[in-house]
């Protein structure tokens, strides 16, 4: 069963390819999803990586959690399930002004 990892504190110079190459030392990397800023198109400094098996994911955590890459200690752990967030009901102030 494949397992998704959270990989945080990445250098902004890290690419999907370089992250895939790094984590493939622990096993089969199924996919790499670098999270990008919508406005700037630049990386946000974290990614989700799907490993082929639970054992490979655990190996990646042991090998790379707190390992310094590009002068930054990586944070690698099992990704938590995405929380359902309520739909935006128009809050936030813009457009809700009373004149």
C-alpha positions in Angstrom: 0.0 0.0 0.0 1.4 3.4 -0.9 1.9 6.0 1.8 1.9 9.8 1.5 4.6 11.8 3.2 4.8 15.4 4.2 8.2 16.9 3.4 8.7 20.4 4.9 11.3 23.1 5.3 12.5 22.7 1.8 14.8 25.2 0.2 13.0 27.3 -2.4 15.6 26.0 -4.9 14.4 22.4 -4.5 12.7 20.9 -7.5 10.3 18.0 -7.9 13.1 16.1 -9.7 15.7 16.7 -7.0 13.3 15.7 -4.3 12.3 12.5 -6.2 16.0 11.7 -6.6 16.7 12.2 -2.9 13.8 10.2 -1.5 14.3 7.4 -4.1 17.3 6.4 -1.9 14.6 5.1 0.5 12.5 3.3 -2.0 10.0 3.8 -4.9 8.7 7.3 -5.3 5.2 7.1 -6.8 4.6 10.8 -7.1 5.9 14.2 -5.9 3.5 17.1 -5.4 5.4 20.4 -4.8 3.0 23.0 -3.3 3.3 26.3 -5.2 2.1 29.7 -4.3 -0.9 30.6 -6.5 0.1 34.2 -6.9 3.8 34.0 -7.5 4.2 30.5 -8.9 7.1 30.0 -6.5 7.4 26.9 -4.2 5.9 27.3 -0.7 8.7 25.2 0.8 6.9 21.9 1.3 5.7 18.9 -0.7 3.7 15.7 -0.5 5.5 12.6 -1.7 3.8 9.2 -2.2 6.1 6.2 -1.5 5.3 2.7 -2.9 5.0 1.0 0.5 4.6 1.7 4.2 8.1 0.3 4.8 9.6 2.6 2.2 7.8 5.6 3.7 9.1 4.7 7.2 12.6 4.2 5.7 12.4 7.7 4.2 11.4 9.2 7.5 14.3 7.6 9.3 16.8 8.6 6.6 15.7 12.1 5.9 13.8 13.6 8.9 16.1 16.4 10.3 18.7 15.7 7.5 20.2 19.0 6.4 19.7 19.6 2.6 20.6 23.0 1.1 21.4 24.3 4.6 17.9 23.4 5.9 16.9 20.5 8.2 14.0 18.7 6.4 10.9 17.7 8.2 9.6 14.4 7.0 6.6 12.5 8.4 3.4 10.7 7.4 1.0 13.2 5.9 -2.2 13.8 7.8 -5.5 13.4 5.9 -6.7 16.6 4.3 -9.2 18.4 6.6 -12.5 19.4 5.0 -12.7 23.2 5.2 -16.1 24.9 5.1 -16.8 26.6 1.8 -16.2 30.3 1.8 -19.6 31.9 2.6 -18.5 35.3 1.3 -16.9 36.3 4.6 -13.6 38.1 4.8 -15.0 41.6 4.6 -14.7 42.4 0.9 -18.1 43.0 -0.6 -19.9 42.8 2.7 -19.6 46.5 3.5 -22.6 48.6 4.5 -22.5 52.1 3.2 
